[in-house]
Amino acid sequence: MEFQTKIQLVKHASNHIDYNSKIVLFGSCFAENIGEKLEFFKFQNTVNPFGILFHPKAIENCITDVINCKSFSKDDLFMYNERWHCFDVHSKLSNPDKEVLISDLNAKVKQTNRQIKAATHIIITLGTSWVYRFIESDRVVANCHKVPQKRFLKELLSVDDVVQSLDAIVELVKLENPQASIIFTVSPIRHAKDGFMENNLSKSHLISGIHQILNEKHNVFYFPSYEIMMDELRDYRFYGEDMLHPNQTAINYIWEGFKDVWVSESTKITMNQVETIQKGLSHRPFNKSSEQHEEFLKKLKQKQSLIKKEFPHIMF
């Protein structure tokens, strides 16, 4: 007897991720969850260089700025709560020094431009269709930076809006890197602050929009993170204490599905070796000066050397 409705995942015939792949991730908190997994297994990846971006328009604006090599200036910033912010990026980049923020933003534009051009895979995780429009500039922002809500209009992107934005993202990326695989996914995190019915409406717009732009011939794909969470893991034991975010068990489960679909079989052997080393590095010995521990460290270094010999870019 089956106690789950399983999502049928099909491994793609090509475009697999391996240790020579270069991966760039943009999007919501869940993009960072997947990025942490890639980092643990020592893949070459960059996660949210401009911080968490929740909606399609924010990601479109970000990639547009990167591809066009935008030069940020003081005109793109504002001061609030004794820090300089930019509405196009996450608060983690905000800084009390205006010149430092401008320098950081421009450095990230140049770096991310190079990474997109070199990327084999670009993973985009969409979180919501709800956006905030800054009334003074009549422009949709990526992050409100805790500026009072009365200064914004809250809007829901239509399915057509989502399609238009995603089409622009794909076109921009393909202009610079025609061979890159673009993988869209929808975050399984529920945005309760919008309201549960509103969250479902928002997610439905994202899913409908994504499915209109998928094109395997042009390497544009979808991975069902949201569907796995909603259908296979439909139990609160797979959520964190807030009952909204997937817990580590759920993240691990979705990651295993992603790995089965996108990671090459030969690469999984190296992943197991990396995992053994990572666990060894986090091991806490009872006696650091014992011969047994010295022998353990010696063998661990030998394993590291063997992997670095094959993949020099891997750093432990």
DAFENSUL-V902908 format. One record per backbone hydrogen bond with DSSP energy under -1.0 kcal/mol. CO is the residue of the C=O (numbers start at 1). NH is the residue of the N-H. If there is no record, write none. Layout:
# DAFENSUL-V902908
((CO;NH) (CO;NH))
This chain:
# DAFENSUL-V902908
((17;264) (18;21) (22;120) (22;121) (23;46) (24;123) (25;48) (26;125) (27;53) (28;31) (29;33) (30;34) (31;35) (32;36) (33;37) (34;38) (35;39) (36;40) (37;41) (38;43) (39;42) (43;45) (44;23) (46;25) (48;51) (50;90) (54;127) (54;128) (55;59) (56;60) (57;61) (58;62) (59;63) (60;64) (61;65) (62;66) (63;67) (64;68) (65;70) (66;69) (73;76) (74;77) (78;85) (80;83) (83;80) (84;95) (85;78) (86;89) (87;142) (87;143) (90;93) (91;94) (95;84) (97;101) (98;102) (99;103) (100;104) (101;105) (102;106) (103;107) (104;108) (105;109) (106;110) (107;111) (108;112) (109;113) (110;114) (111;115) (112;116) (113;117) (114;118) (115;119) (120;181) (121;24) (122;183) (123;26) (124;185) (125;28) (126;187) (129;157) (131;155) (132;141) (133;153) (134;138) (134;139) (139;134) (144;147) (148;151) (149;152) (151;135) (153;133) (155;131) (158;162) (159;163) (160;164) (161;165) (162;166) (163;167) (164;168) (165;169) (166;170) (167;171) (168;172) (169;173) (170;174) (171;175) (172;176) (173;177) (177;180) (181;122) (182;221) (183;124) (184;223) (185;126) (190;192) (191;194) (192;195) (195;199) (196;200) (197;201) (198;202) (199;203) (200;204) (201;205) (202;206) (203;207) (204;208) (205;209) (206;210) (207;211) (210;213) (215;218) (215;220) (216;219) (219;182) (220;215) (221;184) (223;225) (224;228) (225;229) (226;230) (227;231) (228;232) (228;233) (233;235) (235;238) (236;239) (238;247) (240;243) (244;190) (245;240) (247;251) (248;252) (249;253) (250;254) (251;255) (252;256) (253;257) (254;258) (255;259) (256;260) (257;261) (258;262) (259;263) (261;12) (262;17) (267;271) (268;272) (269;273) (270;274) (271;275) (272;276) (273;277) (274;278) (275;279) (276;280) (277;281) (278;282) (287;290) (290;294) (291;295) (292;296) (293;297) (294;298) (295;299) (296;300) (297;301) (298;302) (299;303) (300;304) (301;305) (302;306) (303;307) (304;308) (305;309) (306;310) (307;311) (311;314))
